[in-house]
Amino acid sequence: MTTVTYTFAGLPVTDYASAYDWYVGLLGRPADVFPHDKEAVWRLTASGAVYVVQDPNRAGSGLLTVAVTDLDTQERQLRRAGLSIAELVSDDAPRRLVVTDPHGNTLTFFQDPAEPAT
């Protein structure tokens, strides 16, 4: 098997301009790379990134799950950005925060179990 060195997760949207602004609010900063005029890439880790791309035929079908070091801090950031959050709590899974972008893509955040809660 070949070794994976980097992972990209793509989120297709109907309108790049409005999606870009929404994702800047979600991620708290501008994108790192702009491969072309309808795509933006945010490097989230040393070996992973998420990109938003205008692709109306696939818009709304994206799923992204992100493990964070501090879910409470992430929740505050999402609320400061004015985003609507659904909180999922169950006995058999970690607490999760779910956000849906204006194009229908679902993003889930959870506390990385390897990181102690602060």
VOPAGU-2260 file (C-alpha; in pm, 1 decimal, decimal comma):
REM VOPAGU-2260
SITE   aa  ch    i         X         Y         Z
SITE  MET   A    0       0,0       0,0       0,0
SITE  THR   A    1     118,2     351,7     -78,5
SITE  THR   A    2     171,5     589,1     214,2
SITE  VAL   A    3     -72,1     880,6     231,6
SITE  THR   A    4     113,6    1207,4     285,9
SITE  TYR   A    5    -167,5    1463,9     274,4
SITE  THR   A    6    -546,8    1465,2     281,0
SITE  PHE   A    7    -781,2    1717,1     118,4
SITE  ALA   A    8   -1154,0    1727,0     196,1
SITE  GLY   A    9   -1372,4    1906,3     -56,1
SITE  LEU   A   10   -1698,6    2086,5       4,7
SITE  PRO   A   11   -1893,2    2169,3    -312,0
SITE  VAL   A   12   -2103,8    2486,6    -309,7
SITE  THR   A   13   -2342,7    2659,0    -546,5
SITE  ASP   A   14   -2192,6    3007,8    -514,3
SITE  TYR   A   15   -1824,0    3044,3    -433,4
SITE  ALA   A   16   -1828,8    3411,8    -327,7
SITE  SER   A   17   -2095,3    3371,3     -59,8
SITE  ALA   A   18   -1948,7    3039,0      53,2
SITE  TYR   A   19   -1603,1    3188,4      92,2
SITE  ASP   A   20   -1727,8    3454,8     332,3
SITE  TRP   A   21   -1920,9    3193,4     532,2
SITE  TYR   A   22   -1615,4    2968,0     562,7
SITE  VAL   A   23   -1394,5    3259,5     669,5
SITE  GLY   A   24   -1641,0    3305,3     957,3
SITE  LEU   A   25   -1648,5    2933,8    1032,2
SITE  LEU   A   26   -1271,8    2886,6    1028,8
SITE  GLY   A   27   -1186,7    3227,1    1173,8
SITE  ARG   A   28    -943,2    3330,8     900,9
SITE  PRO   A   29    -896,8    3374,9     527,2
SITE  ALA   A   30    -798,4    3080,3     309,3
SITE  ASP   A   31    -434,6    2985,4     265,1
SITE  VAL   A   32    -440,0    2901,8    -105,7
SITE  PHE   A   33    -656,8    2995,0    -404,8
SITE  PRO   A   34    -601,3    2735,4    -681,4
SITE  HIS   A   35    -838,7    2925,2    -911,3
SITE  ASP   A   36   -1108,7    3193,1    -889,2
SITE  LYS   A   37   -1380,2    2950,8    -768,2
SITE  GLU   A   38   -1181,3    2753,6    -507,4
SITE  ALA   A   39   -1020,6    2826,1    -169,6
SITE  VAL   A   40    -809,5    2597,1      50,5
SITE  TRP   A   41    -758,6    2615,4     427,2
SITE  ARG   A   42    -469,7    2417,0     574,2
SITE  LEU   A   43    -606,7    2279,7     900,8
SITE  THR   A   44    -315,1    2057,1    1004,5
SITE  ALA   A   45      32,9    1976,3     884,9
SITE  SER   A   46    -112,4    1701,2     666,1
SITE  GLY   A   47    -473,9    1797,8     601,5
SITE  ALA   A   48    -678,6    2069,9     437,6
SITE  VAL   A   49   -1034,6    2151,1     346,7
SITE  TYR   A   50   -1130,6    2320,0      25,0
SITE  VAL   A   51   -1445,6    2494,8     -89,6
SITE  VAL   A   52   -1516,3    2482,6    -460,1
SITE  GLN   A   53   -1801,6    2605,3    -675,9
SITE  ASP   A   54   -1964,4    2291,2    -813,7
SITE  PRO   A   55   -2343,7    2339,3    -832,0
SITE  ASN   A   56   -2410,1    1981,4    -945,9
SITE  ARG   A   57   -2258,8    1838,9    -625,6
SITE  ALA   A   58   -2333,8    2124,8    -385,4
SITE  GLY   A   59   -2471,6    2025,7     -48,5
SITE  SER   A   60   -2341,0    1669,6     -54,4
SITE  GLY   A   61   -2028,2    1727,3     153,1
SITE  LEU   A   62   -1961,9    1579,6     496,3
SITE  LEU   A   63   -1665,4    1692,5     703,9
SITE  THR   A   64   -1577,8    1577,5    1055,6
SITE  VAL   A   65   -1306,9    1760,4    1246,3
SITE  ALA   A   66   -1144,4    1658,4    1575,2
SITE  VAL   A   67   -1040,5    1963,9    1777,0
SITE  THR   A   68    -831,2    2004,3    2090,0
SITE  ASP   A   69   -1094,8    2210,5    2273,7
SITE  LEU   A   70   -1460,3    2175,1    2178,6
SITE  ASP   A   71   -1574,6    2451,4    2415,5
SITE  THR   A   72   -1340,7    2700,6    2247,2
SITE  GLN   A   73   -1461,8    2581,3    1907,5
SITE  GLU   A   74   -1821,6    2634,0    2017,1
SITE  ARG   A   75   -1745,0    2991,3    2127,2
SITE  GLN   A   76   -1579,4    3061,6    1791,2
SITE  LEU   A   77   -1879,7    2925,2    1600,9
SITE  ARG   A   78   -2121,0    3133,0    1810,6
SITE  ARG   A   79   -1909,4    3448,9    1764,5
SITE  ALA   A   80   -1934,3    3388,6    1389,0
SITE  GLY   A   81   -2314,3    3385,1    1429,0
SITE  LEU   A   82   -2351,1    3026,3    1311,6
SITE  SER   A   83   -2640,6    2801,7    1405,0
SITE  ILE   A   84   -2515,2    2497,0    1594,2
SITE  ALA   A   85   -2684,5    2166,5    1668,4
SITE  GLU   A   86   -2532,3    1986,2    1965,6
SITE  LEU   A   87   -2540,7    1607,8    1964,5
SITE  VAL   A   88   -2491,1    1424,2    2290,8
SITE  SER   A   89   -2528,1    1050,6    2341,8
SITE  ASP   A   90   -2396,9     785,0    2576,1
SITE  ASP   A   91   -2212,8     597,2    2301,5
SITE  ALA   A   92   -2041,3     886,1    2120,1
SITE  PRO   A   93   -1853,6    1202,5    2211,9
SITE  ARG   A   94   -2033,7    1537,2    2227,2
SITE  ARG   A   95   -2051,0    1684,9    1877,8
SITE  LEU   A   96   -2129,2    2024,8    1734,0
SITE  VAL   A   97   -2292,2    2018,4    1391,4
SITE  VAL   A   98   -2307,6    2312,3    1153,7
SITE  THR   A   99   -2468,3    2313,3     809,9
SITE  ASP   A  100   -2340,3    2560,1     554,7
SITE  PRO   A  101   -2584,6    2762,9     339,0
SITE  HIS   A  102   -2533,3    2512,8      55,9
SITE  GLY   A  103   -2630,7    2205,6     261,3
SITE  ASN   A  104   -2286,8    2063,6     349,5
SITE  THR   A  105   -2261,9    1923,2     703,3
SITE  LEU   A  106   -1961,8    1992,3     927,4
SITE  THR   A  107   -1921,1    1812,9    1259,2
SITE  PHE   A  108   -1673,3    1905,8    1531,9
SITE  PHE   A  109   -1582,2    1685,4    1828,5
SITE  GLN   A  110   -1323,9    1683,1    2105,3
SITE  ASP   A  111   -1022,1    1478,0    2004,2
SITE  PRO   A  112   -1017,9    1194,3    2259,4
SITE  ALA   A  113    -636,8    1210,8    2262,6
SITE  GLU   A  114    -657,2    1568,6    2394,0
SITE  PRO   A  115    -754,7    1633,2    2757,9
SITE  ALA   A  116   -1052,1    1866,7    2804,7
SITE  THR   A  117    -952,2    2210,8    2930,7
